[in-house]
Amino acid sequence: MHAIAGERLAMSDDITEKVLDVIAASKRMPREKVTATSTFEELGMDSLSGLNLIFDIESAFDVSVPDEVLERVKSVPQLIENLKLLLAQKAAPPGSPQ
């Protein structure tokens, strides 16, 4: 594996772990009950708690989650995938292809 690919994988794992920590804190539940494959329904999240979670994610990662992402994200894997895209866009220099 190339060093850069390894760094991206490690960063990806860090993002996943941080997302799981934020969800557990937001829902006030034990961290071990939140997995990278959980749906929001499985975690007992309704639309209001989902909105509060997004605010917590925005604060924890210093990103702004667009409304269209809010509407389509219904699980932890979808949240992580969309967050990684937002972070990649944020890290890209202005004017570079995304």
MARDRENTI-185920 format. One line per 4 residues: for each residue x, y, z of N, C-alpha, C, O. Coordinates in Angstrom, 2 decimals, always signed. Atoms other than C-alpha are relative to their C-alpha. Example, Ala and Ser with C-alpha at 12.3 -4.5 7.8 and 13.67 -1.06 7.14 Angstrom:
2
+0.89 -1.19 +0.00 +12.30 -4.50 +7.80 +0.90 +1.20 +0.00 +1.94 +1.18 +0.66 ~ -0.82 -1.19 -0.06 +13.67 -1.06 +7.14 -0.77 +1.09 +0.73 -0.26 +2.20 +0.90;
% end
This chain:
98
+0.84 -1.18 +0.00 +0.00 +0.00 +0.00 +0.89 +1.24 +0.00 +1.90 +1.28 +0.70 ~ -0.75 -1.25 +0.03 +1.26 +3.47 -0.80 -0.20 +0.76 +1.30 -1.22 +0.60 +1.97 ~ +0.08 -0.75 -1.25 +1.96 +5.79 +2.11 -1.21 +0.92 +0.02 -1.89 +1.03 +1.04 ~ +1.14 -0.93 +0.05 -0.67 +8.30 +0.96 -1.30 -0.76 +0.18 -2.19 -0.31 +0.90;
+1.21 +0.81 -0.15 -3.32 +5.59 +0.64 -0.16 -0.44 +1.45 -1.27 -0.45 +1.98 ~ +0.03 +0.39 -1.41 -2.42 +4.39 +4.14 -0.42 +1.15 +0.90 -1.18 +0.96 +1.85 ~ +0.39 -1.18 -0.78 -2.74 +7.92 +5.51 -1.49 +0.29 -0.17 -2.18 +0.63 +0.79 ~ +1.42 -0.24 +0.24 -6.15 +8.31 +3.87 -0.85 -1.02 +0.75 -1.90 -0.67 +1.31;
+0.73 +1.03 -0.70 -7.29 +4.99 +5.34 -0.01 +0.30 +1.50 -1.05 +0.18 +2.14 ~ -0.07 -0.33 -1.41 -6.10 +6.01 +8.81 -0.89 +1.20 +0.31 -1.59 +1.21 +1.32 ~ +0.85 -1.17 -0.19 -7.82 +9.40 +8.44 -1.47 -0.41 -0.07 -2.30 +0.07 +0.70 ~ +1.35 +0.49 +0.16 -10.95 +7.61 +7.27 -0.47 -0.70 +1.26 -1.60 -0.50 +1.71;
+0.34 +0.69 -1.24 -10.90 +5.38 +10.35 -0.19 +1.00 +1.14 -1.09 +0.83 +1.97 ~ +0.14 -1.03 -1.01 -10.40 +8.45 +12.55 -1.34 +0.72 -0.13 -2.00 +1.00 +0.87 ~ +1.28 -0.66 +0.24 -13.41 +10.13 +10.95 -1.14 -0.88 +0.48 -2.05 -0.41 +1.17 ~ +1.04 +0.94 -0.42 -15.55 +7.03 +11.50 -0.09 -0.04 +1.52 -1.18 +0.05 +2.08;
-0.01 +0.08 -1.47 -14.51 +6.76 +15.15 -0.55 +1.29 +0.62 -1.32 +1.24 +1.59 ~ +0.47 -1.27 -0.54 -15.14 +10.46 +15.77 -1.51 +0.14 -0.22 -2.21 +0.62 +0.67 ~ +1.44 -0.05 +0.27 -18.59 +10.25 +14.11 -0.74 -0.88 +1.01 -1.75 -0.46 +1.57 ~ +0.66 +0.90 -0.95 -19.49 +7.26 +16.29 +0.00 +0.60 +1.41 -0.98 +0.47 +2.14;
-0.08 -0.66 -1.31 -18.31 +9.16 +19.40 -1.02 +1.14 +0.10 -1.69 +1.29 +1.12 ~ +0.94 -1.14 +0.00 -20.38 +12.23 +18.43 -1.44 -0.51 +0.09 -2.25 +0.05 +0.82 ~ +1.35 +0.56 -0.05 -23.48 +10.09 +17.84 -0.31 -0.50 +1.41 -1.38 -0.20 +1.95 ~ +0.21 +0.52 -1.35 -23.09 +8.33 +21.20 -0.23 +1.14 +0.99 -1.13 +1.06 +1.83;
+0.16 -1.15 -0.90 -22.68 +11.67 +22.99 -1.33 +0.71 -0.25 -2.03 +1.09 +0.69 ~ +1.23 -0.70 +0.38 -25.57 +13.25 +21.09 -1.24 -0.75 +0.49 -2.20 -0.14 +0.95 ~ +1.12 +0.84 -0.41 -27.89 +10.34 +21.89 +0.07 -0.42 +1.47 -0.83 -1.07 +1.98 ~ -0.23 +0.38 -1.40 -26.50 +9.92 +25.42 -0.16 -1.52 +0.19 -0.90 -2.00 +1.05;
+0.03 +1.46 -0.07 -25.96 +6.23 +24.83 +1.42 -0.54 +0.05 +2.35 +0.16 -0.35 ~ -1.35 +0.57 -0.03 -23.00 +3.90 +25.40 +0.59 -0.09 -1.41 -0.11 -0.45 -2.36 ~ -0.68 -0.02 +1.29 -20.47 +4.16 +22.58 -0.08 -1.35 -0.71 -0.20 -1.40 -1.93 ~ +0.01 +1.33 +0.61 -20.50 +0.38 +22.03 -1.34 -0.34 -0.66 -1.42 -1.30 -1.42;
+1.31 +0.24 +0.65 -24.20 +0.55 +21.02 -0.09 +0.66 -1.37 -1.01 +0.38 -2.14 ~ -0.01 -0.70 +1.29 -23.33 +2.79 +18.05 +1.04 -0.66 -0.89 +2.23 -0.71 -0.55 ~ -0.94 +0.64 +0.91 -21.79 +0.97 +15.10 +0.02 +0.74 -1.34 -0.85 +1.57 -1.62 ~ -0.15 -0.64 +1.31 -20.62 +2.03 +11.67 -1.06 -0.47 -0.99 -1.12 +0.04 -2.11;
+1.06 +0.49 +0.89 -23.57 +0.10 +10.18 -1.40 +0.31 +0.52 -2.39 -0.09 -0.09 ~ +1.30 -0.32 -0.61 -26.37 +1.44 +12.43 -0.82 +0.92 -0.89 -0.29 +1.81 -1.56 ~ +0.91 -0.97 +0.61 -29.41 +3.11 +10.94 -0.45 +0.96 +1.10 -0.36 +0.64 +2.29 ~ +0.49 -0.95 -1.00 -30.82 +6.18 +12.64 -1.21 -0.58 +0.72 -1.41 -0.33 +1.91;
+1.16 +0.64 -0.62 -34.01 +4.19 +13.26 +0.44 -0.96 +1.10 -0.15 -0.97 +2.19 ~ -0.52 +0.93 -1.00 -32.03 +1.50 +15.09 +0.50 +0.72 +1.25 +0.44 +0.19 +2.36 ~ -0.52 -0.80 -1.12 -30.51 +4.24 +17.26 -1.09 +0.81 +0.68 -0.82 +1.56 +1.62 ~ +1.12 -0.71 -0.62 -33.97 +5.59 +18.09 -0.03 +1.48 -0.33 -0.52 +2.29 +0.46;
-0.06 -1.41 +0.38 -33.42 +8.84 +16.22 -1.21 +0.39 -0.84 -1.54 -0.28 -1.82 ~ +1.06 -0.58 +0.81 -36.33 +10.90 +14.97 +0.58 +1.20 -0.74 +1.78 +1.45 -0.67 ~ -0.51 -1.11 +0.81 -36.09 +13.94 +12.72 +0.65 +1.09 +0.86 +1.63 +1.70 +0.44 ~ -0.57 -1.03 -0.87 -35.40 +16.31 +15.63 +1.38 -0.44 +0.53 +2.32 +0.35 +0.52;
-1.31 +0.45 -0.50 -32.61 +14.19 +17.11 +1.01 -0.12 -1.15 +2.21 +0.07 -0.95 ~ -0.88 +0.01 +1.17 -31.22 +13.75 +13.58 +0.54 +1.39 -0.30 +1.71 +1.55 -0.64 ~ -0.42 -1.39 +0.23 -31.12 +17.52 +13.17 +1.03 +0.43 +1.06 +2.03 +1.07 +0.74 ~ -0.96 -0.32 -1.07 -29.40 +17.91 +16.55 +1.33 -0.69 -0.24 +2.39 -0.12 +0.02;
-1.23 +0.72 +0.31 -26.88 +15.26 +15.51 +0.80 +0.73 -1.08 +2.02 +0.87 -0.96 ~ -0.69 -0.71 +1.08 -26.07 +17.17 +12.32 +0.67 +1.26 +0.54 +1.79 +1.59 +0.15 ~ -0.62 -1.18 -0.61 -25.46 +20.33 +14.38 +1.27 -0.41 +0.75 +2.29 +0.28 +0.69 ~ -1.18 +0.49 -0.74 -23.08 +18.31 +16.59 +1.12 -0.39 -0.95 +2.29 -0.12 -0.69;
-1.01 +0.39 +1.01 -21.31 +16.88 +13.51 +0.64 +1.24 -0.61 +1.86 +1.30 -0.77 ~ -0.53 -1.24 +0.57 -20.96 +20.36 +11.99 +0.99 +0.65 +0.95 +2.04 +1.13 +0.54 ~ -0.87 -0.61 -0.99 -19.44 +21.63 +15.22 +1.29 -0.81 +0.18 +2.38 -0.24 +0.26 ~ -1.16 +0.86 -0.25 -17.12 +18.65 +15.72 +0.99 +0.00 -1.16 +2.20 -0.11 -0.95;
-0.86 +0.09 +1.18 -15.79 +18.69 +12.14 +0.19 +1.34 -0.70 +0.90 +1.41 -1.71 ~ -0.11 -1.34 +0.58 -16.10 +22.42 +11.38 -0.40 +0.00 -1.48 +0.34 +0.50 -2.34 ~ +0.55 +0.03 +1.36 -18.22 +21.82 +8.26 -1.45 +0.47 +0.05 -2.06 +0.54 +1.12 ~ +1.41 -0.34 +0.14 -21.61 +22.96 +7.01 -0.64 -1.08 -0.86 -0.24 -1.31 -2.00;
+0.68 +1.08 +0.71 -23.94 +20.13 +6.00 -1.18 +0.60 -0.77 -2.09 +1.17 -0.15 ~ +1.10 -0.55 +0.80 -26.23 +21.15 +3.10 -1.33 -0.69 +0.31 -1.37 -1.85 +0.71 ~ +1.34 +0.52 -0.28 -30.00 +20.67 +3.50 -0.30 -1.28 -0.76 -0.94 -2.19 -0.21 ~ +0.30 +1.21 +0.78 -30.16 +18.10 +0.69 +0.66 -1.24 +0.59 +0.15 -2.35 +0.45;
-0.65 +1.13 -0.67 -27.71 +15.91 +2.61 -0.82 -0.39 +1.23 -1.01 -1.58 +1.50 ~ +0.84 +0.26 -1.17 -29.85 +16.25 +5.74 -1.19 -0.87 -0.35 -1.55 -1.78 +0.39 ~ +1.22 +0.70 +0.41 -32.87 +14.97 +3.85 +0.24 -1.44 -0.39 -0.65 -2.27 -0.22 ~ -0.21 +1.35 +0.51 -31.23 +11.86 +2.42 +0.77 -0.91 +0.94 +0.77 -2.13 +0.75;
-0.80 +0.82 -0.91 -29.00 +10.66 +5.27 -0.90 -0.63 +1.06 -1.57 +0.06 +1.82 ~ +0.86 +0.75 -0.92 -30.77 +7.94 +7.27 +0.76 -1.06 +0.79 +0.16 -1.85 +1.52 ~ -0.79 +1.02 -0.69 -27.89 +5.84 +8.59 +1.41 +0.52 +0.26 +1.85 +1.52 -0.31 ~ -1.38 -0.37 -0.32 -24.42 +6.04 +10.06 +0.91 -0.11 -1.22 +1.71 +0.81 -1.46;
-0.88 +0.06 +1.18 -22.71 +4.78 +6.86 -0.24 +1.15 -0.98 +0.70 +1.67 -1.56 ~ +0.30 -1.13 +0.90 -24.51 +7.44 +4.80 +0.57 +1.29 +0.56 +1.10 +2.12 -0.18 ~ -0.54 -1.21 -0.64 -23.52 +10.12 +7.31 +1.52 +0.06 -0.18 +2.06 +1.10 -0.53 ~ -1.46 +0.03 +0.12 -19.87 +9.04 +7.26 +0.43 +0.27 -1.44 +1.35 +1.05 -1.68;
-0.34 -0.20 +1.42 -19.77 +8.87 +3.45 -0.16 +1.46 -0.41 +0.71 +2.03 -1.07 ~ +0.24 -1.40 +0.36 -21.28 +12.34 +3.05 +0.96 +0.93 +0.72 +1.40 +1.93 +0.15 ~ -0.94 -0.82 -0.74 -19.07 +13.79 +5.76 +1.39 -0.05 -0.63 +2.06 +0.98 -0.72 ~ -1.30 +0.13 +0.66 -15.95 +12.43 +4.05 +0.05 +0.84 -1.28 +1.07 +1.46 -1.58;
+0.07 -0.83 +1.21 -17.06 +14.11 +0.80 +0.11 +1.48 +0.35 +0.83 +2.23 -0.30 ~ -0.05 -1.41 -0.41 -17.63 +17.42 +2.60 +1.40 +0.39 +0.46 +1.89 +1.48 +0.14 ~ -1.36 -0.30 -0.48 -14.23 +17.23 +4.30 +1.00 +0.04 -1.14 +1.92 +0.86 -1.13 ~ -0.89 -0.01 +1.16 -12.52 +16.41 +1.00 -0.18 +1.29 -0.79 +0.80 +1.88 -1.26;
+0.25 -1.27 +0.71 -14.19 +19.41 -0.65 +0.59 +1.17 +0.75 +1.12 +2.10 +0.15 ~ -0.54 -1.08 -0.83 -13.17 +21.62 +2.25 +1.53 +0.05 -0.09 +2.12 +1.13 -0.08 ~ -1.46 +0.08 +0.05 -9.54 +20.42 +2.01 +0.57 +0.33 -1.36 +1.74 +0.67 -1.48 ~ -0.48 -0.26 +1.37 -9.32 +20.90 -1.77 +0.27 +1.48 -0.19 -0.52 +2.32 +0.23;
-0.28 -1.40 +0.27 -7.65 +24.10 -2.87 -1.09 +0.60 -0.92 -1.63 -0.10 -1.78 ~ +1.01 -0.64 +0.86 -10.06 +26.61 -4.47 +0.38 -0.14 -1.47 +1.53 +0.06 -1.85 ~ -0.21 +0.11 +1.44 -10.46 +26.04 -8.19 +0.52 -1.35 -0.46 +0.66 -1.58 -1.66 ~ -0.47 +1.32 +0.42 -9.18 +22.45 -8.12 -1.20 -0.88 -0.30 -2.27 -0.69 +0.27;
+1.12 +0.91 +0.31 -11.32 +19.69 -9.62 -0.33 -0.86 +1.21 +0.58 -1.23 +1.95 ~ +0.42 +0.76 -1.17 -13.33 +17.74 -7.03 -0.30 -1.41 -0.36 -0.67 -2.20 +0.51;
% end
